[in-house]
């Protein structure tokens, strides 16, 4: 359906707002919503619910579960049910919520009382794209960028009549709820695809190729198994061997050339750090060093087809990122290079083994390349669909709260069903909305 525009508008006098409905008011936020700046010392003996920045979902206004075991210390802001919270730290995160209970919150959250705003409408106004970009353009501090109430309070917002605010809030609750349900189903699909990817790797690496793939590769079909001698590995094909890694590979570490020495940087040698470990085949790196750096510092070069893995402990708690070099490269201290001692061992096979006879190893590696590529492509399509839905959600909120669409009397539209794996759910037809004039700056969308 196509949402109508208001028949009569007037200039708002604000660039990012453009025109607004003629019967709407335009006021500074501090004139329509008062700041409640009541700071208290947290009492560990009498804990109350505490909302931190991490308890508010970006862009949705949704309050995430609060850990009752977290007892705040030091100074906090007090709020009551009926107040609206808005995050001034890293405002591009777009964090605002309406708690329905009394409690304490981080001092990085402003506590607002929307006198001329319906409470739900205020939250949506604070989450409008143009407002977030405007506030984000005012931040100070490079490591912990935050905006001040002096700036935020002076930002201008449009204010619809009370009954119309309630209509807008009801429309957005309904439509964003519909989008959120669809996003949740698509994210569930992504998780199932990732689980299937892991299962393909976990089944193939210790057991060999499935019958159809084995036949194509002229390898034994359903070969007899034998105990590996390792509880976690279980049975393996009878013609396979179990050996310690130290007899198959040699391991090497690297280092970081001093950044204060310009002669070490900007050369032709790719220098791999954990931030480059985003794809299985590493073709290039963000940073490059010179041959002089390789000669005079602790960094190490590794040949093509070296398996690299991230050895930083903070990352290893969650996963072990791996990759294969496609040319000679150097590595930093957080990377381990794994180089085969014997040509009979494929680094590609071992890389797949970590993440989840020579012809058989290559066949397994090729099979996993093909099968995981299919699943990765499906995940990419669904993730793109999720991103488009989130962008539409933000645009819809902005259009409604700034008066670019007239949602009074708009009926609900049914949500389309989600297809199962492996088909990709289509984006449902959604109301068309006018383009929104962007505000200054384009902060990145963060889903945390």
Secondary structure, DSSP 4 states (H G I P E B T S, - for coil): -BPPPPS-EEE-S-TTT-EEETT-EEEEHHHHSEE---EEE--TTS---EE-GGGB-TTT-PBPPP-TT----SEEEEE-TT-EEEE-BTGGG--EE--SS-EEE-TTEEEEE-SSS-HHHHHHHHT-HHHHHHHHTT-B-SSS-B--HHHHHH-EEEE--HHHHHHHHHHHHHHHHHHHHHHHHHHHHHHHHHHHHHHHHHHHHHH---HHHHHHTT--SS--EEE-S-TTT-EEETT-----GGGTEEEEE-----TT-GGGEEEEEEEE-GGGTTSSEE---SEEE-HHHHHHSS-EEE-TT-EEEE--HHHHTT---EEEESS-EEE-TTEEEEEESSTTS-HHHHHHHHT--HHHHHHHHHHHHHHHHHHHHHHHHHHHHHHHHHHHHHHHHHHHHTTSS--TTPPP-PPPPPPPTTSPPPPPP--B-PPPPP-SS-PPP---
